[in-house]
Amino acid sequence: MKLVIAEKPSVAKSIAKVLRAGGRQDGYLEGSGYLVSWCIGHLVELADASAYDKRYSKWTLADLPILPEQWAYSVLPDTKKQFLILQKLMAREDVTSLVCATDAGREGELIFRLVYNQTGCRKPVERLWISSMEDSAIEQGFRHLQSGTDYDQLYRAALCRAQADWLVGINGTRLFSVKYSHKLNIGRVVTPTLALIVQREKAIADFKSVPFYMVQLEFDGFTASSDRLDSKEEAEILQQACAAAGSASIKTLEKKKKSEKPPALYDLTTLQREANRLLGMTAQQTLDTLQSLYEKKLATYPRTDSHYLTSDMVRTLPELVLGIAGTLPFMAGAKITCAAGQVINDSKVSDHHAVIPTKSAVSADLSALSPKEAAILQLISVRLICAVGKAYEYEETAVCLSCVGKEFSAKGQVILEPGWRALEKRLRDALKSDLEPDDLDKKEKTLPPLSQGQVCKLKGAAVKEGKTTPPKHFTEDTLLSAMETANADEMPEDAERKGLGTPATRAATIEKLIKSGFVERQKVRKATWLLPTKEGEMLIGLLPDELKSPLLTAQWEQQLKEIEHGKADAPAFMSGISGMVRKLVEQYGSAPATAAFQREAVGRCPRCGNAVVEIPKGFVCENRACKFAIWKSSKFFIAKKKKPTKAFVAALLEHGKAKLAGCYSERTGKSYDAMVVLDDDGGEFVNFKMEF
């Protein structure tokens, strides 16, 4: 009997169906010589610091650094029942071996190994490694199971990542939280990412716009522009001289045929960026949606960093491309080609190939998909069709004219082969997306017939003023790009992993920053900016370079990748992390705080008079002993389907009462307006009453 352990119940059910293990039991399925069970995400995690010594339940500088000699693990209480089921199944005498069928990546490997080790199981393990949840992929995967020991290095890399995050997070958070009397969440990847956002906002704030001027000459059928000029007076003199001359001669005329290759297939990060730009989806929403499509057997494995497919897919690719095109109404009548060689490269595929739709997506009923699922499936489908399509080809004409001894230039383009851009335009039109300024319609800009030496009569001359523009605020699209390339120029050329985090973790990093109150989303017209809060800016201002350096974190990611491939030593990596933590505590533990970490006061505490400040979960008194708090998730506000805002709480603290509009009535189902009165008796919870 083989025990198969998947990462989620839904995946386990798909595997059990293929294995014909349909007998339902408590926490597993059984049949045909298999037991198929599941984890529910992480069942086991690294234990909290207090598990090593009870004194660590209190945060003090004297106890730092906390560097476990032997790591302790704990079973998560919420999923302990499923852990005990797995423990019992592993101990069964008729179970002779196990199959690790968790997600085929670093995190999936860690989820299985921690459970396996915590139960004390020593039975042999095989590994299921698949990139699709289609029945055929599962069947083939079980025909080619690998020895679990082949993935020992992947597990070591995953464990190093988890332990390094624990060391930096536990010690860094305690060190600076105690130092500045505020809980300041520090993370190996989170903090450098926050630093990127804060640095971008500083660059915007420090930017000084500089005006520039150009002279534009209008001719019959086209316009030519001068280089930028710093002086308006100089531009006006040139404009007047050109107007007086009345004509310009063509100094050079050059025609070139150019082409743009089709785009590469999506890896996770590129898809997240595109979904944010075109659909307004967050990185986490995109990952969750793609995971759902994967589990529904409509898309391949999500957490990939590859843009290519493997050579064994060449034969089936044309059928998949034509089939997928047939599922997209806006592709009707389009010329579909399949140059498979453009997307095949075995050397550039590591654990998983690029994200593409599956063969099942061709015949599946897609009407039941959510709008987000349908949109993401469209994106990956069109990207596949474009990637194997024809190049976009055009002829570019560059003209340089001379007038009063100065040069003016103009360019024109004629589309020769719309190629993949015409296919992509169909998607943009279907999405009604006008976010892309380089749409195909705007590409064609023709010039009239011209020849070298020709004298062109001037119809008008004007001075155009412009200004240099500051860097743009980060969106999730541009932040993901910055995370992916952070300090890439300082990394070795052959480094496999550059930047902050991995494709699988970047979305969670952004969400953690927002949940911690260090970053906020601000919607402006059609874009959503990621901006640091005052708390985020202050945190980065206080922290040393070791904790906010993208280069250091990128180097760690590279070392983890090398551990995964057996090219680096795991103990040496952990020794380096421990050394950095020791140095950090030595250097900053005894040094006086250089600045006060202050949150903006919303009002004064009615109990003790100290400042009440906003934290992600609510509004609390800065005096911890006071325990005054207005929680955003209190039963009082949840019942009325309202969440207290900063303005509401400020009025409540100042006047003892504040108006709350649009309260929900559980009795009538209607909404109403009322005055909320602060009715605090100094107890554990703050009370409220209503006035009408």
C-alpha positions in Angstrom: 0.0 0.0 0.0 1.3 3.4 -1.0 0.4 6.6 0.9 0.1 9.6 -1.4 0.2 13.0 0.3 -0.9 16.1 -1.6 -0.8 19.7 -0.5 -4.6 20.4 -0.7 -7.8 18.3 -0.5 -8.8 19.4 -4.1 -5.5 18.2 -5.5 -5.7 14.9 -3.5 -9.2 14.3 -5.0 -7.8 14.8 -8.6 -5.0 12.4 -7.9 -7.3 9.8 -6.2 -9.6 9.9 -9.3 -6.7 9.0 -11.6 -5.5 6.3 -9.2 -9.0 5.0 -8.8 -8.9 5.4 -5.1 -12.5 6.5 -4.6 -13.3 5.1 -1.1 -13.9 8.1 1.2 -12.5 7.9 4.7 -12.0 10.4 7.4 -9.2 12.7 6.1 -8.2 10.4 3.2 -9.3 8.4 0.1 -8.6 4.7 -0.4 -8.5 2.2 -3.3 -6.5 0.3 -5.8 -3.6 -0.1 -3.4 -3.3 3.6 -2.6 -4.2 5.8 0.3 -4.5 9.4 -0.8 -4.4 12.1 1.8 -3.5 15.8 2.1 -2.0 18.6 4.1 -3.9 21.8 4.4 -1.0 24.2 3.6 1.6 24.1 6.3 0.7 21.6 9.1 4.1 22.0 10.8 6.2 25.2 11.3 9.3 26.4 13.0 8.4 26.9 16.7 8.1 30.3 18.3 11.1 31.6 20.3 9.3 30.8 23.6 9.5 27.1 22.8 13.3 27.3 23.4 13.0 29.1 26.7 10.0 30.5 28.6 11.8 33.8 29.2 11.6 34.5 25.4 7.9 35.1 25.8 8.9 38.5 26.9 10.9 40.8 24.5 14.1 42.1 26.0 17.4 43.2 24.5 19.3 41.2 27.0 18.1 37.9 25.5 19.2 38.7 22.0 20.4 37.2 19.7 18.2 34.1 19.8 20.1 31.5 17.8 18.7 27.9 18.3 21.3 25.2 18.3 18.7 22.5 17.6 15.6 23.8 15.7 12.2 23.1 17.3 9.0 22.6 15.3 5.3 22.8 16.3 2.1 21.4 14.8 -0.3 24.2 14.0 -3.3 24.0 16.3 -5.9 24.8 13.6 -4.9 21.8 11.4 -3.7 19.4 14.1 -6.5 16.9 13.3 -5.2 16.4 9.8 -1.7 16.1 11.1 -2.8 13.3 13.4 -4.6 11.6 10.5 -1.4 11.7 8.5 0.7 10.4 11.4 -1.7 7.5 11.9 -1.6 6.7 8.1 2.2 6.8 8.0 2.3 4.4 11.0 0.0 1.8 9.4 1.7 -1.6 8.9 0.3 -2.0 5.4 1.8 1.3 4.2 5.1 0.4 2.8 6.1 3.6 1.1 5.0 7.2 0.6 4.6 9.5 -2.5 5.2 13.2 -1.9 2.6 14.9 -4.2 2.7 18.4 -2.7 3.2 21.2 -5.1 6.4 20.7 -7.2 8.5 23.5 -5.8 10.6 24.6 -2.8 7.6 25.4 -0.5 5.8 22.2 -1.4 8.8 20.1 -0.6 9.1 21.8 2.8 5.5 21.3 3.6 5.8 17.5 3.1 9.2 17.1 4.7 8.3 18.9 8.0 5.2 16.6 8.4 7.3 13.5 7.5 10.0 14.4 10.0 7.6 15.5 12.8 5.8 12.1 12.7 9.2 10.3 12.9 8.4 8.3 9.8 11.3 6.5 8.1 9.5 4.7 5.3 10.9 5.2 1.7 9.5 8.2 -0.2 9.0 8.8 -4.0 8.4 12.2 -5.5 5.6 13.1 -7.9 6.8 16.1 -10.0 4.2 17.4 -12.5 3.5 20.8 -14.2 -0.2 20.2 -14.9 -3.1 18.7 -13.0 -4.6 17.1 -16.1 -5.3 13.4 -15.8 -2.7 12.5 -18.5 0.0 14.5 -16.6 -0.8 12.8 -13.3 -0.8 9.3 -15.0 2.6 10.1 -16.6 3.9 11.5 -13.3 3.1 8.2 -11.5 4.7 6.2 -14.2 7.9 8.2 -13.7 8.1 8.7 -9.9 11.5 9.8 -8.7 13.3 8.8 -5.5 12.6 11.3 -2.7 16.3 11.6 -2.0 16.7 13.2 -5.4 15.0 16.3 -3.8 17.0 16.4 -0.6 18.9 19.6 -1.8 15.6 21.3 -2.6 14.4 20.5 0.9 17.7 21.9 2.4 17.3 25.1 0.4 13.7 25.4 1.6 14.6 24.8 5.2 17.5 27.3 5.0 15.1 29.9 3.6 12.6 29.3 6.5 15.3 29.3 9.2 17.0 32.4 7.8 13.7 34.2 7.7 13.1 33.1 11.3 16.5 34.4 12.5 16.3 37.7 10.8 12.6 38.2 11.6 12.6 37.2 15.3 15.9 39.0 16.2 15.4 42.0 14.0 11.8 42.6 15.0 12.6 42.2 18.7 15.7 44.3 18.5 14.1 47.4 16.9 10.7 47.0 18.5 12.2 47.1 22.0 14.6 49.8 21.0 11.9 52.2 19.7 9.0 50.9 21.9 6.9 50.0 18.9 6.3 46.7 17.2 8.4 47.0 14.0 8.1 43.9 11.8 11.5 43.2 10.1 11.9 40.7 7.3 14.7 39.4 5.1 12.8 40.3 1.9 10.0 42.5 3.2 12.3 45.2 4.6 14.4 45.7 1.5 11.2 45.8 -0.6 9.8 48.6 1.7 13.2 50.4 1.2 12.7 50.4 -2.6 9.3 52.0 -2.2 10.5 54.6 0.3 13.5 55.4 -1.8 11.3 55.9 -4.9 9.1 58.4 -3.0 12.1 60.3 -1.8 13.4 60.5 -5.4 10.0 61.9 -6.4 9.9 64.4 -3.5 13.5 65.6 -4.2 13.0 65.9 -8.0 13.2 69.4 -9.4 11.4 69.7 -12.7 13.4 71.5 -15.4 11.7 73.2 -18.4 12.9 72.5 -21.9 11.9 73.9 -25.3 11.7 72.5 -28.9 11.0 74.1 -32.2 8.6 72.3 -34.4 8.4 72.9 -38.1 5.2 72.0 -39.9 5.4 70.8 -43.5 2.9 69.4 -45.9 2.0 66.0 -44.4 4.5 65.8 -41.5 6.2 67.7 -38.6 9.9 67.8 -37.7 11.4 68.7 -34.3 14.6 70.2 -33.1 16.7 68.9 -30.3 15.8 70.1 -26.8 16.9 73.6 -25.9 17.4 74.9 -22.4 16.5 78.5 -23.1 13.1 79.8 -24.2 14.8 82.8 -25.7 17.1 80.7 -27.8 14.1 78.6 -29.0 12.1 81.8 -30.0 15.1 83.1 -31.9 15.4 79.8 -33.8 11.6 79.7 -34.5 11.6 83.2 -35.9 14.7 82.5 -38.1 13.0 79.3 -39.5 9.8 81.2 -40.2 11.7 83.9 -42.0 13.6 81.2 -44.1 10.3 79.7 -45.2 11.8 76.3 -46.2 14.1 73.4 -45.1 16.1 70.9 -47.1 16.3 67.2 -46.5 19.8 66.5 -45.4 19.5 62.7 -45.0 16.7 60.2 -45.6 17.1 56.6 -44.4 14.7 53.7 -44.7 15.2 50.6 -42.6 13.2 47.4 -42.3 12.8 46.4 -38.7 11.0 43.7 -36.8 9.9 42.9 -33.2 10.1 39.3 -32.1 7.0 37.8 -30.5 7.0 38.2 -26.7 8.2 35.3 -24.5 5.7 33.1 -22.7 4.7 34.1 -19.2 6.5 33.2 -16.0 4.6 34.0 -12.9 6.1 37.5 -12.3 5.5 38.7 -15.9 1.9 37.5 -15.7 1.4 39.3 -12.4 2.8 42.5 -14.0 0.6 42.2 -17.1 -2.6 41.4 -15.0 -1.9 44.4 -12.8 -1.4 46.7 -15.8 -4.3 45.4 -18.0 -6.8 44.1 -15.4 -5.9 46.0 -12.3 -5.4 42.8 -10.4 -3.0 42.6 -7.5 -0.1 40.2 -7.6 -1.7 38.0 -4.9 -5.1 38.0 -6.8 -3.3 36.8 -9.9 -1.4 34.1 -8.1 -4.6 32.9 -6.4 -6.5 32.9 -9.6 -3.8 31.1 -11.5 -3.6 28.5 -8.7 -7.3 28.0 -9.1 -7.0 27.5 -12.8 -4.2 25.0 -12.2 -6.3 23.0 -9.8 -9.2 23.1 -12.3 -6.7 21.5 -14.9 -7.0 24.6 -17.1 -3.5 26.0 -16.7 0.0 24.7 -15.9 1.9 25.1 -12.7 1.8 28.7 -11.5 5.0 29.3 -9.5 7.5 29.2 -12.3 10.3 31.5 -13.3 10.7 30.1 -16.8 9.6 31.7 -20.1 10.1 28.5 -22.2 8.8 25.0 -22.9 10.6 21.7 -23.2 11.4 19.9 -26.4 9.0 17.0 -25.6 6.1 19.5 -26.1 6.9 20.3 -29.8 4.6 17.7 -31.3 1.5 18.6 -29.4 2.0 22.4 -29.4 0.3 23.2 -32.8 -2.9 21.4 -31.8 -3.0 23.2 -28.5 -2.4 26.6 -30.1 -5.2 26.1 -32.7 -7.5 24.6 -30.1 -7.0 27.4 -27.6 -7.5 30.1 -30.4 -10.9 28.4 -31.1 -12.0 29.0 -27.5 -11.5 32.8 -27.9 -14.4 34.6 -29.7 -12.2 37.6 -30.5 -9.7 35.4 -32.3 -12.3 34.4 -35.0 -10.8 34.9 -38.4 -7.3 35.6 -37.1 -4.3 34.0 -39.0 -2.9 31.6 -36.4 0.6 30.2 -37.0 2.8 28.0 -34.7 6.5 28.4 -34.9 7.1 26.1 -31.9 10.9 26.6 -32.0 10.5 30.1 -30.7 9.3 28.9 -27.3 11.3 25.7 -26.9 14.5 25.8 -24.9 15.4 22.9 -22.5 18.4 24.7 -21.1 16.2 27.6 -19.8 13.6 25.4 -18.0 14.6 24.4 -14.5 11.8 23.0 -12.3 8.8 24.0 -14.4 8.2 25.3 -17.9 6.3 28.6 -18.6 2.7 29.2 -17.7 0.4 28.1 -20.6 -3.2 26.8 -20.9 -3.7 23.0 -20.8 -5.2 20.8 -23.4 -8.2 20.4 -21.0 -8.9 24.2 -21.5 -9.8 23.5 -25.1 -12.7 21.2 -24.4 -13.8 22.5 -20.9 -16.9 24.5 -20.2 -15.4 27.9 -19.5 -18.8 29.6 -18.8 -18.6 28.6 -15.1 -15.3 30.5 -14.5 -15.2 33.6 -12.4 -14.5 36.9 -14.3 -10.9 36.9 -12.9 -10.3 33.3 -13.9 -11.7 33.9 -17.4 -9.5 37.0 -17.8 -6.3 35.3 -16.6 -7.0 32.3 -18.8 -7.4 34.7 -21.8 -4.1 36.4 -21.0 -2.1 33.2 -20.9 -3.9 31.8 -24.0 -3.3 34.9 -26.1 0.3 35.1 -24.9 0.8 31.5 -26.1 -0.7 32.3 -29.5 1.4 35.5 -29.8 4.7 33.7 -28.7 4.5 31.2 -31.5 3.2 33.8 -34.0 5.0 35.8 -36.7 7.2 38.8 -35.9 5.9 42.3 -36.2 7.6 43.9 -39.2 7.6 47.5 -40.3 9.6 49.9 -42.4 10.9 53.0 -40.6 11.8 56.2 -42.4 14.1 58.7 -40.6 14.4 62.1 -42.1 16.9 64.8 -41.0 16.2 68.3 -42.3 18.3 71.4 -42.2 16.9 74.9 -41.7 19.1 78.0 -40.9 22.0 75.7 -40.1 20.0 73.6 -37.4 18.9 70.0 -37.7 15.3 68.9 -37.4 14.1 65.3 -37.4 11.0 63.3 -38.2 10.2 59.6 -38.3 7.5 57.6 -40.0 6.5 53.9 -40.0 4.7 51.7 -42.4 3.5 48.3 -41.1 4.6 45.4 -43.4 3.5 42.5 -41.3 1.3 43.1 -38.2 2.2 39.6 -37.0 1.8 39.0 -33.2 0.8 42.6 -32.5 -2.4 42.2 -34.4 -3.2 39.1 -32.3 -2.4 41.0 -29.1 -4.5 43.9 -30.2 -7.6 41.7 -30.4 -7.2 40.9 -26.7 -6.7 44.6 -25.8 -9.8 45.5 -27.8 -11.8 42.7 -26.0 -10.6 44.0 -22.6 -11.3 47.5 -23.7 -7.9 48.3 -22.3 -6.4 51.7 -23.2 -3.5 51.4 -20.8 -0.9 50.6 -23.4 0.2 53.7 -25.3 2.0 51.7 -28.0 -1.1 50.1 -29.4 -0.9 48.8 -33.0 -3.2 51.6 -34.2 -0.6 54.2 -33.1 2.3 52.4 -34.6 1.6 53.4 -38.2 2.7 57.0 -38.8 3.4 57.5 -42.4 5.5 60.2 -44.1 4.7 61.6 -47.5 7.0 60.7 -50.5 10.3 62.5 -49.8 13.8 62.4 -51.3 17.3 63.4 -50.2 18.1 67.0 -51.1 14.4 67.9 -51.5 13.5 71.4 -50.4 10.3 71.4 -48.3 8.1 74.5 -48.0 7.5 75.5 -44.4 3.8 75.9 -43.4 4.5 77.0 -39.8 7.0 77.1 -36.9 6.2 77.0 -33.2 7.9 76.7 -29.9 6.8 73.8 -27.7 7.5 73.8 -24.0 8.0 70.7 -21.9 9.2 69.7 -18.5 11.4 66.9 -17.2 9.2 64.5 -15.2 10.0 62.8 -11.9 10.2 59.0 -11.5 6.7 57.4 -11.3 5.2 56.0 -8.2 5.4 52.3 -7.9 2.4 50.2 -9.1 2.4 46.4 -8.4 3.6 46.0 -12.0 6.6 48.2 -11.7 7.4 47.1 -8.1 7.5 43.5 -9.2 9.9 44.5 -12.0 12.1 46.4 -9.5 12.0 43.4 -7.1 13.0 41.0 -9.9 15.9 43.2 -11.1 17.1 44.7 -7.8 20.9 45.0 -7.9 21.0 42.6 -10.8 23.9 44.6 -12.3 25.9 43.9 -9.1 25.3 40.1 -9.2 27.5 37.6 -11.0 26.6 37.2 -14.7 25.9 33.5 -14.3 23.7 34.0 -11.2 20.5 32.0 -11.6 18.5 34.0 -9.1 18.7 37.8 -8.9 16.6 40.3 -7.2 14.3 40.2 -4.1 12.4 37.1 -3.3 11.1 34.5 -5.8 8.2 34.5 -8.2 6.3 32.4 -5.6 6.9 34.8 -2.7 6.8 38.4 -4.1 3.0 38.7 -4.0 3.0 37.7 -0.3 5.7 40.2 0.4 3.6 43.1 -1.0 0.5 41.9 0.9 2.5 41.6 4.2 3.8 45.2 3.8 0.2 46.4 3.4 -1.1 44.3 6.3 1.7 45.6 8.5 0.6 49.2 7.8 3.9 50.2 6.2 2.5 50.5 2.6 -0.9 51.5 1.3 -2.6 51.2 -2.0 -3.9 54.5 -3.5 -6.1 54.4 -6.6 -5.4 57.3 -8.9 -7.5 57.3 -12.1 -6.7 53.9 -13.8 -3.6 53.1 -11.8 -3.1 52.0 -8.2 0.0 53.3 -6.6 1.9 51.6 -3.7 2.9 54.3 -1.3 4.8 54.1 2.0 2.9 55.2 5.1 4.6 57.6 7.5 5.3 54.5 9.7 7.0 52.8 6.7 9.1 55.9 6.0 10.2 56.2 9.6 11.0 52.5 9.8 13.4 52.7 6.8 14.9 55.8 8.2 15.8 54.0 11.4 17.1 50.7 10.1 20.8 49.9 9.2 21.8 49.1 5.6 22.2 45.4 6.4 18.5 45.0 6.8 17.3 47.1 3.9 19.9 46.3 1.2 18.4 44.6 -1.9 21.9 43.4 -2.8 22.4 41.4 0.4 19.0 39.7 0.0 19.6 39.0 -3.7 22.9 37.4 -2.7 21.0 35.2 -0.2 18.5 34.2 -2.9 21.4 33.2 -5.2 23.0 31.1 -2.4 19.7 29.4 -1.8 19.4 28.5 -5.4 23.0 27.1 -5.3 22.1 25.0 -2.3 19.1 23.7 -4.2 21.5 22.5 -7.0 24.1 21.1 -4.6 26.6 23.9 -5.4 26.7 25.6 -2.0 26.8 24.4 1.6 23.7 24.8 3.7 25.5 25.0 7.1 27.8 27.7 5.7 24.8 29.7 4.5 23.1 29.5 7.9 26.4 30.4 9.7 26.6 33.5 7.6 23.0 34.5 8.6 23.7 33.8 12.3 26.9 35.9 12.1 25.0 38.8 10.5 22.4 38.6 13.3 25.0 38.6 16.0 26.7 41.6 14.5 23.4 43.4 14.2 22.6 42.9 17.9 26.1 43.8 19.0 26.1 47.0 17.0 22.6 48.3 17.6 21.5 46.6 20.8 23.5 48.8 23.1 23.5 52.0 21.0 21.1 54.7 22.0 18.0 55.2 19.8 18.8 57.9 17.3 15.3 59.0 16.7 11.8 58.5 18.2 9.5 56.3 16.2 6.2 58.2 16.4 2.9 57.4 14.9 0.5 60.2 14.1 -1.8 60.8 17.1 -5.5 60.4 16.2 -6.6 61.8 19.6 -6.0 61.6 23.3 -6.8 58.5 25.4 -9.9 59.2 27.6 -8.4 56.9 30.3 -4.8 58.1 30.7 -4.4 61.1 28.3 -1.7 59.5 26.2 -1.8 59.5 22.4 -4.2 57.1 20.6 -2.6 55.9 17.3 -3.7 53.8 14.4 -2.4 50.3 13.8 -3.6 47.9 11.2 -6.1 46.3 13.6 -7.5 49.4 15.1 -6.8 52.5 17.3 -4.9 51.9 20.5 -3.4 53.9 23.3 0.4 54.2 23.1 0.6 53.4 26.8 0.5 49.6 26.7 -0.5 49.3 30.4 -3.7 51.4 29.7 -5.2 48.8 27.2 -7.6 51.3 25.7 -8.4 50.2 22.1 -11.1 50.7 19.5 -10.7 47.6 17.3 -11.8 47.7 13.6 -13.1 44.2 14.0 -15.1 44.7 17.2 -18.6 43.0 17.3 -20.2 46.4 17.7 -19.0 47.7 14.3 -19.2 44.3 12.5 -22.9 44.1 13.4 -23.5 47.4 11.7 -21.3 46.5 8.7 -19.1 49.5 9.4 -15.4 49.9 10.0 -14.2 52.9 12.2 -12.2 55.4 10.2 -9.5 57.7 11.5 -11.8 60.7 11.1 -14.6 59.0 13.0 -12.3 57.9 15.9 -10.8 61.4 16.1 -14.3 62.9 16.5 -15.2 60.2 19.0 -12.2 61.0 21.2 -12.6 64.7 21.0 -16.3 65.0 21.6 -17.2 61.6 23.2 -19.6 61.0 20.3 -19.5 60.9 16.5 -22.0 60.4 13.7 -21.9 57.0 11.9 -23.9 57.0 8.6 -25.2 54.0 6.8 -25.4 51.6 9.8 -27.0 48.2 9.0 -30.0 47.1 11.0 -30.0 43.4 11.7 -33.7 43.6 12.5 -35.0 45.4 9.4 -32.2 44.8 6.9 -32.2 48.6 6.2 -29.5 51.2 6.9 -29.7 54.2 9.2 -27.7 57.1 10.6 -27.0 57.5 14.3 -24.6 59.0 16.9 -22.2 56.6 18.4 -21.4 57.5 22.1 -18.2 56.4 23.8 -19.4 54.5 26.9 -16.1 53.4 28.4 -16.0 52.1 32.0 -12.3 51.2 32.0 -12.9 47.5 31.5 -11.1 45.1 29.2 -13.2 46.2 26.2 -14.4 49.7 25.2 -18.2 49.9 25.0 -20.4 52.1 22.8 -24.1 53.1 22.8 -26.3 54.7 20.1 -28.2 58.0 20.2 -30.9 58.8 17.6 
